[in-house]
Amino acid sequence: MYSAVENTPIVVDLVAASRDTGWTVDGVTAYHSSCNAGSIPNASFPVTANQTYEVSYSILSISAGYVQMQSPGSNGAEYTTSGAVLETITPTSNGYVSFYSNAICAIESFNIHNISDNVGTTLAYSMEDKGWSDFRTLYLDWGWSIFDRVIVASNGALYASENGSSNTNNFFGTKYQSSIKVVFAKNPTIINTYEVLSYQANMLLVSTVSGITTPTGQVTTLIESDFLKETLTDGTTTVISYNNDGVYSASFKGDELESTIEGSPMRGNYITVELVTVDGSTPLELFSLAVKTARTWVGNR
């Protein structure tokens, strides 16, 4: 789209004009003019084929068309109204994400996170240590701290971190259970048979589904009833106990992948156990974890 004063010739640089995609960036906001539909790439964040990314951005205004997030082989939805956007894309080849638009629009607050491997990328603030402690799988849009309070934004909403709140494990309005993943490998040069898991804690934990594995590909699961110690009832009230003196224990089940009822015992030079709380309404206090093993004599009859 070109304009000129009367009797003044229009000089057009066709090379420069052919590269124009209608996008301009002013500070943190990107604007697009509908006179020239096109894309603006985010060259500072390359994406990898077959990895899934969570993308969020805010459409401040839009008219006469749509805006769309694009990546090699995978595109987001076409949006024609303003508001906050949260979606996922899975590129089929390496490259970059970009915004495409044929509308008059303005967008800002673009964020992208790789969520395929569930590895945390967000730096977390420790209220106890008064500092930034470690990385977590909390994908937020932005955040800031005021004295000892931490305020973050996610998907158009603000959240304040709380210390000592009874509403534990609540992240961005979603309730989670506490979990822990441990590898037991006391003698990694020796093949062992794993018999019993025990731990001392203030509450019951069970394994995730097929969350106990050995390096040979065996898997098994420990459910709530596997930790049951006794059930007491007077005909009206029933009391169920899962621990003795605060110690919870359960025998490992056999390999779930075998066709036999019991399955072969869990065996290998190490074992990985992933546990999750049954009730996450109170903070988890885990004092110790242990596995009882038996030596497996290979080649003996």
Secondary structure, DSSP 8 states (H G I E B T S, - for coil): -----TT------HHHHHH--SEEEETTEEEE-TTS-EEEEEEEEEE-TT--EEEEEEEEEEESS-EEEEETTEEEEEE-S-EEEEEEE--SSSEEEEEEESSEEEEEEEEEEE-SS----EEEEETTTTEEEEEES---SEEEEETTEEEEEETTEEEE--SS-SSTTEETTEE---EEEEEE-SSTTS-EEEEEEEEEESS-EEEEEEEEE-TTS-EE---GGGG--EEEE-SS-EEEE--BTTEEEEE----TTSSSSS----EES-EEEEEEES--SS---EEEEEEEEEE--TT--
